[in-house]
Amino acid sequence: MPTSLTDTSAYQALQQHLEDARHWQLRDLFARDARRFETFSAEGAGLFLDYSKNIVDEKTMTLLCALARNAQVEEKRDAMFAGEEINGTEHRAVLHTALRRPRSDKLQHDGRDVVADVHAVLDRIADFTERVRSGAWLGHDGRAITDIVNIGIGGSYLGPKMTCQALRPFCHPRLKMHFVSNVDGHDLDALLPQIDPSTTLFIISSKTFSTSETMTNAQSARAWFLQQAPESGLPQHFVAVSTHLELVTKFGIAPENMFPFWDWVGGRYSVWSAIGLSLALAIGIDGFRDFLAGAHAMDKHFRTAPLEKNLPAIMALTGIWNRNFLGSTSISIAPYHQDLSLFPGYLQQLEMESNGKRVQMDGAPVSVATCPVIWGDTGTNGQHAYFQMLHQGTDITPVDFIAALKPSHHLEHHQARLLANCFAQSEAFMRGKTADEVRADMSAQGLPDAEIARLIPHRTFPGNRPSNTILMDTLTPSTLGALIALYEHKVFVQGAIWGINSFDQWGVELGKVLAKNIEAELVGQPKPAQHDSSTNGLIARARKAMQ
């Protein structure tokens, strides 16, 4: 089998097909096919995907599915679900999907039934969250908890914060959720005046209980607490999501208040584990189980639906078409739902940390571009910020529109206007506006011919901008779970086709190592021979400012 994707017959067939496709116009494709929407849409696990506004036809999708099968996507998918060691650079299985499997399932890994282990932890989470939510869990002075502070970074921060924000209408009315991640002290400093140590619960999320940023914030939070409360009160106000019992206990957290997870759970895939403790506290264990069930429904869809009707596969394949054949360098995520405002940031880690790679599993350089830049904001805000570039800029940026058909509020008029904006923008990206259409509009307004001729280039929209639209009935724990799992599996399919390991992140490590050395020099003796002149100069200026 060729080591280079571009050497495969499936890839070369797509390259030949591109000679025709590069001349297509989306408005023409729609005009020629009255059933295009029905042909290029699919649904599963409570989500509906319209991908008809991509520059594809049935032959394109057939060839893309052939590319996926040539890369053995289905076999690799089955190996992941079976618990095989697909993360080869770290010698690990990839079993985040086991975190959402029902109690009746069984999956053996390293001699243990991981599903049983998962539900044992989930039962402990259920008991703990019920005690906190009901008011039975009391602080050191006998008062109930009112504020919960999640201290973590990366997936231990992005997942819990995004999901708590997304499921805001389902959150407990008494509990206020807070999230601290940045080692910049301004992050924690801004929060502490807002909370009462006697009614605050801190969740310290760190697998090793040694993550620099997390433990710096944790130690500062601990010191702040002890300035105002007795050390005997630590067990009532600090819990841990970790695997390092010795360090957790040394910190002052009771062993029974440590919630473990496993090395087969990557950080960006960990919100389904005990890392989601803050979400379970916010929405309750029943809501958290619904969240897991929605993701499991998408898992089943991904495992069983043929590639031609498989939502994650379709998302991945149209993304590869746009990236590797049509030359798009980024994707904009546009959720038309305010509670999903943090979802684009969540996807930045999920996609770019997973597939931002330049070598294949066998160590050979990749032959094509891999992960595009992921960015975005809530839809109507984006319209008034950067949609100008999306419509008329020199780069063609695909857009994922995401919307719920029914709102979680009862305010009149808002939802119809929100959805009108969402659907109108996707149509505008597809259709554009021709010079003739611009001329007709301005003529109807009575503008003189010379003015019309001058303005036509400025008011013309090229269109032919690809997009997906993902719809759900309402944003609930279940549909949010399915939505996250949809993108997780999209990442998997693209990584499998590119031949890369989507489950390591060695690129993150170099900066961490260098930071430890530089920190020692900032507070101790500089070692100029270790650095370049720029880094030495920056260290010198910082040391002078810190004196």
C-alpha positions as CSV (number, residue, x, y, z in Angstrom):
1,M,0.0,0.0,0.0
2,P,1.4,3.4,-0.9
3,T,2.6,5.5,2.1
4,S,1.6,8.7,0.3
5,L,-2.1,9.6,0.1
6,T,-1.5,11.3,-3.2
7,D,-0.1,8.1,-4.7
8,T,-3.4,6.2,-4.2
9,S,-5.7,5.6,-7.1
10,A,-8.6,6.9,-5.0
11,Y,-6.9,10.3,-4.5
12,Q,-5.8,10.5,-8.2
13,A,-9.4,9.8,-9.3
14,L,-10.5,12.8,-7.2
15,Q,-7.8,15.0,-8.7
16,Q,-9.1,14.1,-12.2
17,H,-12.6,14.8,-11.1
18,L,-11.5,18.2,-9.8
19,E,-10.8,19.3,-13.4
20,D,-14.6,19.4,-13.9
21,A,-15.6,20.4,-10.4
22,R,-13.4,23.5,-10.2
23,H,-15.7,25.1,-12.8
24,W,-19.0,24.4,-11.0
25,Q,-21.2,27.0,-9.6
26,L,-23.5,26.1,-6.7
27,R,-26.4,28.1,-7.9
28,D,-26.3,26.1,-11.2
29,L,-26.1,22.8,-9.4
30,F,-29.3,23.7,-7.5
31,A,-31.0,25.0,-10.6
32,R,-30.3,21.7,-12.5
33,D,-31.4,19.4,-9.6
34,A,-34.7,20.0,-7.8
35,R,-33.9,17.2,-5.4
36,R,-30.4,18.3,-4.5
37,F,-31.4,19.1,-0.9
38,E,-32.9,15.6,-0.4
39,T,-29.9,13.9,-2.1
40,F,-27.2,15.7,-0.1
41,S,-28.7,15.6,3.4
42,A,-28.6,13.0,6.2
43,E,-29.7,12.6,9.8
44,G,-28.9,10.5,12.9
45,A,-28.8,10.7,16.7
46,G,-31.2,13.7,16.7
47,L,-29.2,15.8,14.3
48,F,-29.9,16.8,10.7
49,L,-27.1,17.6,8.3
50,D,-27.6,19.6,5.1
51,Y,-24.4,19.4,3.0
52,S,-26.0,20.3,-0.3
53,K,-24.3,23.7,-0.3
54,N,-20.9,22.1,-0.8
55,I,-19.4,22.0,-4.3
56,V,-20.1,18.3,-4.8
57,D,-22.2,16.0,-6.9
58,E,-23.0,12.4,-6.5
59,K,-19.8,11.3,-8.3
60,T,-17.8,13.5,-5.9
61,M,-19.3,11.8,-2.9
62,T,-18.8,8.3,-4.4
63,L,-15.1,9.1,-5.0
64,L,-14.7,10.5,-1.5
65,C,-16.3,7.4,0.0
66,A,-13.8,5.3,-2.1
67,L,-11.0,7.4,-0.6
68,A,-12.2,6.6,2.9
69,R,-12.5,2.9,2.2
70,N,-9.1,2.9,0.6
71,A,-7.7,4.4,3.8
72,Q,-9.6,1.6,5.7
73,V,-11.6,4.1,7.7
74,E,-14.2,1.5,8.7
75,E,-11.6,-1.0,9.9
76,K,-9.8,1.7,11.9
77,R,-13.1,2.8,13.4
78,D,-13.9,-0.7,14.5
79,A,-10.4,-1.1,16.0
80,M,-11.0,2.1,18.0
81,F,-14.3,0.9,19.4
82,A,-12.8,-2.6,20.2
83,G,-10.1,-1.0,22.3
84,E,-7.1,-1.7,20.1
85,E,-3.9,0.3,20.6
86,I,-4.5,2.8,17.8
87,N,-2.6,5.6,19.6
88,G,0.7,4.1,18.5
89,T,3.1,6.9,19.6
90,E,1.9,6.6,23.2
91,H,1.0,2.9,23.1
92,R,-2.6,3.5,24.2
93,A,-6.0,2.5,23.3
94,V,-8.5,5.3,22.5
95,L,-11.6,4.6,24.5
96,H,-13.4,7.8,25.2
97,T,-16.5,6.2,23.5
98,A,-16.5,3.7,26.4
99,L,-17.3,6.5,28.8
100,R,-20.8,6.8,27.3
101,R,-21.6,3.1,26.8
102,P,-24.6,1.8,28.8
103,R,-24.1,-0.2,31.9
104,S,-25.2,-3.4,30.2
105,D,-22.3,-3.3,27.7
106,K,-19.0,-5.0,28.3
107,L,-15.5,-4.1,27.0
108,Q,-12.3,-5.9,28.1
109,H,-9.1,-3.9,28.1
110,D,-5.9,-4.9,30.0
111,G,-7.9,-7.6,31.8
112,R,-10.6,-5.2,33.1
113,D,-14.2,-4.5,32.0
114,V,-13.8,-0.8,31.4
115,V,-17.5,-0.2,31.1
116,A,-17.9,-1.6,34.6
117,D,-15.1,0.7,35.8
118,V,-16.7,3.7,34.1
119,H,-20.1,3.1,35.8
120,A,-18.5,2.6,39.1
121,V,-17.0,6.1,38.9
122,L,-20.3,7.4,37.5
123,D,-22.2,6.0,40.4
124,R,-19.8,7.9,42.8
125,I,-20.4,11.1,40.8
126,A,-24.1,10.5,41.1
127,D,-24.0,10.3,44.9
128,F,-21.7,13.3,45.2
129,T,-23.6,15.6,42.9
130,E,-26.9,14.7,44.6
131,R,-25.5,15.6,48.0
132,V,-24.2,19.0,46.7
133,R,-27.3,19.9,44.7
134,S,-29.7,19.0,47.5
135,G,-27.8,21.0,50.0
136,A,-26.8,18.0,52.1
137,W,-23.1,18.6,51.4
138,L,-22.2,21.4,53.8
139,G,-19.2,23.7,54.0
140,H,-17.0,23.9,57.1
141,D,-19.4,26.3,58.8
142,G,-22.6,24.3,58.1
143,R,-23.8,26.3,55.0
144,A,-24.7,24.7,51.6
145,I,-22.5,25.2,48.6
146,T,-23.4,28.1,46.3
147,D,-20.4,28.4,44.0
148,I,-18.4,25.8,42.2
149,V,-14.9,26.6,40.8
150,N,-13.4,24.2,38.2
151,I,-9.6,24.6,38.0
152,G,-8.1,22.9,35.0
153,I,-6.6,23.7,31.6
154,G,-7.0,22.4,28.1
155,G,-9.8,19.8,27.9
156,S,-10.2,19.9,31.7
157,Y,-11.4,23.5,31.2
158,L,-12.7,23.9,27.7
159,G,-15.1,20.9,27.9
160,P,-16.7,21.7,31.3
161,K,-17.0,25.4,30.6
162,M,-18.4,25.0,27.1
163,T,-21.0,22.4,28.2
164,C,-22.1,24.2,31.3
165,Q,-22.6,27.4,29.2
166,A,-24.4,25.4,26.4
167,L,-26.8,23.8,28.9
168,R,-27.4,27.0,30.9
169,P,-31.2,26.5,31.0
170,F,-30.8,23.1,32.7
171,C,-28.4,24.3,35.4
172,H,-29.2,24.3,39.1
173,P,-30.6,27.7,40.1
174,R,-28.5,27.9,43.4
175,L,-25.2,26.8,42.0
176,K,-23.0,29.3,40.2
177,M,-20.3,27.8,38.0
178,H,-16.9,29.4,37.6
179,F,-13.9,28.2,35.5
180,V,-10.2,29.1,36.0
181,S,-7.5,27.9,33.7
182,N,-4.9,30.6,33.0
183,V,-1.7,30.6,34.9
184,D,-2.0,34.4,34.6
185,G,-2.9,35.4,38.1
186,H,-5.4,37.9,36.8
187,D,-7.8,35.0,36.0
188,L,-8.1,33.7,39.6
189,D,-7.7,37.2,41.0
190,A,-10.8,38.4,39.2
191,L,-12.8,35.5,40.6
192,L,-11.9,35.4,44.3
193,P,-13.6,38.6,45.3
194,Q,-16.9,37.2,43.9
195,I,-17.0,34.1,46.1
196,D,-17.3,33.1,49.7
197,P,-14.8,30.5,50.8
198,S,-17.4,29.0,53.2
199,T,-19.8,28.2,50.4
200,T,-17.4,27.5,47.6
201,L,-16.4,24.1,46.3
202,F,-13.2,23.8,44.2
203,I,-12.7,21.0,41.7
204,I,-9.0,20.5,40.9
205,S,-8.8,18.7,37.5
206,S,-5.4,17.3,36.7
207,K,-4.7,13.6,35.8
208,T,-1.2,13.7,37.4
209,F,-2.0,16.4,39.9
210,S,1.2,18.1,38.7
211,T,0.1,20.2,35.6
212,S,1.9,23.5,36.1
213,E,-0.9,25.9,35.3
214,T,-3.6,23.9,37.2
215,M,-1.5,23.4,40.3
216,T,-0.4,27.0,40.5
217,N,-4.0,28.1,40.5
218,A,-4.9,25.2,42.9
219,Q,-2.2,26.2,45.4
220,S,-3.3,29.9,45.3
221,A,-6.9,28.9,45.8
222,R,-5.9,26.8,48.7
223,A,-3.8,29.6,50.3
224,W,-6.7,32.0,49.8
225,F,-9.1,29.5,51.5
226,L,-6.8,29.0,54.5
227,Q,-6.6,32.7,55.0
228,Q,-10.3,32.7,56.0
229,A,-11.1,29.1,57.0
230,P,-9.5,26.3,59.1
231,E,-7.4,23.7,57.5
232,S,-9.8,21.1,58.8
233,G,-12.3,22.5,56.3
234,L,-10.3,21.6,53.2
235,P,-12.0,18.3,52.6
236,Q,-15.4,20.0,52.4
237,H,-14.3,22.5,49.9
238,F,-11.8,20.8,47.6
239,V,-12.3,17.7,45.5
240,A,-10.1,16.3,42.8
241,V,-10.4,14.7,39.4
242,S,-7.1,12.9,39.2
243,T,-5.3,9.5,39.3
244,H,-2.5,10.5,41.7
245,L,-3.9,9.6,45.2
246,E,-0.7,10.5,47.1
247,L,-0.5,14.0,45.8
248,V,-4.2,14.6,46.1
249,T,-4.1,13.5,49.8
250,K,-1.0,15.6,50.5
251,F,-2.9,18.6,49.1
252,G,-5.6,18.1,51.8
253,I,-8.3,16.4,49.7
254,A,-10.0,13.3,51.2
255,P,-9.3,10.1,49.2
256,E,-13.0,9.4,48.8
257,N,-13.3,12.8,47.1
258,M,-10.9,12.0,44.3
259,F,-12.7,10.9,41.1
260,P,-10.4,9.0,38.8
261,F,-10.2,8.5,35.0
262,W,-7.9,6.6,32.8
263,D,-4.9,7.1,30.4
264,W,-7.0,6.0,27.5
265,V,-9.0,9.2,27.9
266,G,-7.3,12.1,26.0
267,G,-7.8,15.5,27.5
268,R,-9.8,16.9,24.6
269,Y,-12.1,13.8,24.8
270,S,-12.5,13.8,28.6
271,V,-15.7,15.8,29.2
272,W,-17.5,12.5,29.3
273,S,-15.4,11.3,32.2
274,A,-15.1,12.6,35.8
275,I,-13.6,15.7,34.1
276,G,-17.3,16.5,33.5
277,L,-18.0,16.6,37.2
278,S,-18.8,20.3,37.1
279,L,-21.3,19.7,34.3
280,A,-22.9,16.9,36.4
281,L,-23.1,19.2,39.3
282,A,-24.7,21.9,37.2
283,I,-27.3,19.8,35.3
284,G,-27.7,16.9,37.7
285,I,-26.9,13.2,37.1
286,D,-30.0,12.6,35.0
287,G,-29.0,15.4,32.7
288,F,-25.4,14.1,32.6
289,R,-26.6,10.6,31.7
290,D,-28.7,12.1,28.9
291,F,-25.6,13.9,27.7
292,L,-23.7,10.6,27.6
293,A,-26.7,8.9,25.9
294,G,-26.8,11.5,23.1
295,A,-23.1,10.9,22.4
296,H,-23.6,7.1,22.5
297,A,-26.4,7.5,20.0
298,M,-24.0,9.2,17.6
299,D,-21.4,6.5,18.3
300,K,-24.0,3.9,17.2
301,H,-24.8,5.9,14.1
302,F,-21.1,6.2,13.3
303,R,-20.5,2.5,13.7
304,T,-23.5,1.3,11.7
305,A,-24.5,3.8,9.1
306,P,-22.9,3.4,5.6
307,L,-20.4,6.0,4.8
308,E,-22.8,7.5,2.2
309,K,-25.3,8.3,5.0
310,N,-22.9,8.6,7.9
311,L,-22.9,12.1,9.4
312,P,-19.3,12.2,10.8
313,A,-18.0,10.6,7.6
314,I,-19.8,13.1,5.4
315,M,-18.6,16.0,7.4
316,A,-15.0,14.6,7.2
317,L,-15.1,13.9,3.5
318,T,-16.6,17.2,2.4
319,G,-14.0,18.8,4.7
320,I,-11.2,16.9,2.9
321,W,-12.6,17.9,-0.4
322,N,-12.6,21.6,0.6
323,R,-9.2,21.4,2.2
324,N,-7.1,19.2,-0.1
325,F,-8.8,19.7,-3.4
326,L,-10.5,23.1,-3.3
327,G,-7.7,24.7,-1.2
328,S,-9.5,26.1,1.8
329,T,-7.2,26.9,4.7
330,S,-9.7,27.4,7.5
331,I,-13.3,26.6,8.6
332,S,-15.6,29.1,10.4
333,I,-18.0,27.7,13.0
334,A,-21.2,29.7,13.2
335,P,-23.6,28.5,16.0
336,Y,-26.8,30.4,15.7
337,H,-27.5,29.8,19.4
338,Q,-26.0,32.1,22.1
339,D,-25.6,29.2,24.6
340,L,-23.1,27.6,22.0
341,S,-20.9,30.7,22.1
342,L,-18.0,28.7,23.4
343,F,-18.4,25.8,20.9
344,P,-16.0,27.2,18.3
345,G,-13.2,27.5,20.9
346,Y,-13.9,24.0,22.1
347,L,-13.6,22.7,18.5
348,Q,-10.3,24.5,18.1
349,Q,-8.7,22.2,20.6
350,L,-10.6,19.1,19.4
351,E,-9.6,19.5,15.8
352,M,-6.3,21.4,15.7
353,E,-4.7,19.5,18.6
354,S,-5.9,16.2,17.1
355,N,-5.1,16.7,13.4
356,G,-2.5,19.5,13.4
357,K,0.2,17.0,12.4
358,R,2.8,16.9,9.7
359,V,3.9,13.3,9.8
360,Q,2.1,10.0,9.2
361,M,1.8,7.1,11.7
362,D,4.8,5.6,10.0
363,G,6.9,8.7,10.5
364,A,6.9,9.8,6.9
365,P,5.9,13.4,6.1
366,V,2.3,13.8,5.0
367,S,1.8,14.5,1.3
368,V,-1.2,16.8,1.7
369,A,-2.3,19.7,4.0
370,T,-3.9,18.5,7.2
371,C,-6.1,20.3,9.7
372,P,-7.4,23.7,8.6
373,V,-7.6,26.6,11.1
374,I,-10.8,26.4,13.1
375,W,-12.4,29.7,14.2
376,G,-15.7,31.4,14.6
377,D,-18.3,33.0,16.9
378,T,-22.1,33.0,17.4
379,G,-23.7,33.6,14.0
380,T,-25.4,37.0,14.2
381,N,-22.3,38.5,16.0
382,G,-20.1,37.1,13.3
383,Q,-22.3,38.6,10.6
384,H,-21.4,42.1,12.0
385,A,-17.7,41.3,12.4
386,Y,-16.0,39.0,9.8
387,F,-18.8,37.8,7.5
388,Q,-17.7,40.6,5.1
389,M,-14.5,38.7,4.5
390,L,-16.3,35.4,4.1
391,H,-18.6,36.9,1.5
392,Q,-16.2,39.1,-0.5
393,G,-12.7,38.3,0.7
394,T,-10.0,36.6,-1.3
395,D,-10.0,33.4,0.6
396,I,-12.9,30.9,0.4
397,T,-13.7,29.7,3.9
398,P,-16.3,27.0,4.4
399,V,-18.8,27.6,7.2
400,D,-20.6,25.2,9.5
401,F,-23.9,26.7,10.5
402,I,-25.4,25.2,13.6
403,A,-28.9,25.9,14.9
404,A,-31.7,24.6,17.1
405,L,-35.2,24.8,15.6
406,K,-36.9,25.5,18.9
407,P,-35.5,27.9,21.6
408,S,-35.1,27.4,25.3
409,H,-36.7,30.8,26.0
410,H,-40.2,32.3,25.6
411,L,-39.3,35.6,24.1
412,E,-41.4,36.5,21.1
413,H,-40.0,37.2,17.6
414,H,-36.4,36.2,18.4
415,Q,-36.3,32.7,17.0
416,A,-37.8,33.4,13.6
417,R,-35.4,36.2,13.1
418,L,-32.5,34.1,14.3
419,L,-33.2,31.3,12.0
420,A,-33.9,33.7,9.1
421,N,-30.4,35.1,9.5
422,C,-28.9,31.6,9.6
423,F,-30.6,30.3,6.5
424,A,-30.2,33.6,4.6
425,Q,-26.4,33.6,5.2
426,S,-26.0,30.1,4.0
427,E,-28.1,30.9,0.9
428,A,-26.1,34.1,0.3
429,F,-22.8,32.3,0.6
430,M,-24.0,29.8,-2.0
431,R,-25.8,32.2,-4.5
432,G,-23.8,35.3,-4.3
433,K,-25.0,38.2,-6.4
434,T,-24.1,38.7,-10.0
435,A,-23.3,42.0,-11.8
436,D,-26.6,41.8,-13.7
437,E,-28.5,41.4,-10.4
438,V,-26.7,44.3,-8.8
439,R,-27.4,46.4,-11.9
440,A,-31.1,45.6,-11.9
441,D,-31.4,46.5,-8.2
442,M,-29.6,49.9,-8.6
443,S,-31.6,50.7,-11.7
444,A,-34.8,50.1,-9.8
445,Q,-33.6,52.6,-7.2
446,G,-33.1,55.2,-9.9
447,L,-29.3,55.5,-9.7
448,P,-27.7,57.0,-12.8
449,D,-25.8,54.7,-15.2
450,A,-22.4,56.1,-14.4
451,E,-22.9,55.5,-10.7
452,I,-24.2,52.0,-11.3
453,A,-21.1,51.2,-13.4
454,R,-18.9,52.5,-10.6
455,L,-20.6,50.5,-7.8
456,I,-21.1,47.2,-9.5
457,P,-17.7,45.7,-8.6
458,H,-18.2,46.7,-5.0
459,R,-21.7,45.2,-4.7
460,T,-21.1,42.0,-6.5
461,F,-20.8,38.8,-4.4
462,P,-19.0,35.9,-6.1
463,G,-20.9,33.3,-4.1
464,N,-20.0,29.6,-4.5
465,R,-18.9,29.6,-0.8
466,P,-19.5,26.1,0.6
467,S,-21.2,25.4,3.9
468,N,-22.9,22.8,6.0
469,T,-26.0,23.4,8.1
470,I,-26.5,21.2,11.2
471,L,-30.0,21.4,12.8
472,M,-31.4,19.9,16.0
473,D,-34.9,20.2,17.4
474,T,-33.8,21.9,20.7
475,L,-30.4,22.2,22.4
476,T,-30.6,19.6,25.2
477,P,-28.0,17.5,27.1
478,S,-28.7,14.7,24.6
479,T,-28.4,16.8,21.4
480,L,-25.3,18.5,22.7
481,G,-23.7,15.1,23.4
482,A,-24.5,14.0,19.9
483,L,-23.1,17.3,18.4
484,I,-19.8,16.9,20.2
485,A,-19.5,13.2,19.3
486,L,-20.3,14.2,15.6
487,Y,-17.2,16.4,15.5
488,E,-15.1,13.9,17.4
489,H,-15.8,11.2,14.8
490,K,-15.3,13.7,12.0
491,V,-11.8,14.3,13.4
492,F,-11.2,10.5,13.5
493,V,-12.2,10.0,9.9
494,Q,-10.0,12.8,8.6
495,G,-7.0,11.6,10.7
496,A,-7.5,8.1,9.3
497,I,-7.5,9.3,5.7
498,W,-4.5,11.6,6.3
499,G,-2.7,8.7,8.0
500,I,-1.9,10.6,11.1
501,N,-2.3,9.9,14.8
502,S,-5.2,12.1,16.0
503,F,-4.7,11.1,19.6
504,D,-1.3,12.4,20.6
505,Q,-0.1,16.0,21.0
506,W,3.7,16.1,21.2
507,G,3.8,19.6,19.8
508,V,2.4,20.9,23.1
509,E,5.3,19.5,25.1
510,L,8.3,21.5,23.9
511,G,7.1,24.8,25.1
512,K,6.3,23.3,28.5
513,V,9.8,22.0,28.9
514,L,11.4,25.3,27.9
515,A,9.0,27.2,30.2
516,K,10.3,25.4,33.3
517,N,13.9,26.4,32.4
518,I,13.0,30.0,31.8
519,E,10.9,30.2,35.0
520,A,14.0,29.1,36.9
521,E,16.0,31.8,35.3
522,L,13.4,34.5,35.9
523,V,13.5,33.9,39.7
524,G,17.1,32.6,39.9
525,Q,20.4,32.9,38.0
526,P,20.1,33.4,34.2
527,K,22.0,31.1,31.9
528,P,22.5,33.1,28.6
529,A,24.3,30.3,26.8
530,Q,21.1,28.3,26.7
531,H,19.2,30.8,24.6
532,D,19.2,33.0,21.6
533,S,19.6,36.8,21.9
534,S,15.9,37.5,21.7
535,T,15.0,35.1,24.5
536,N,17.9,36.4,26.6
537,G,16.8,40.0,26.1
538,L,13.2,39.2,27.0
539,I,14.3,37.4,30.2
540,A,16.6,40.3,31.2
541,R,13.8,42.9,30.7
542,A,11.4,40.7,32.8
543,R,13.9,40.2,35.6
544,K,14.5,44.0,35.8
545,A,10.7,44.6,35.9
546,M,10.2,42.0,38.6
547,Q,12.9,43.4,41.0
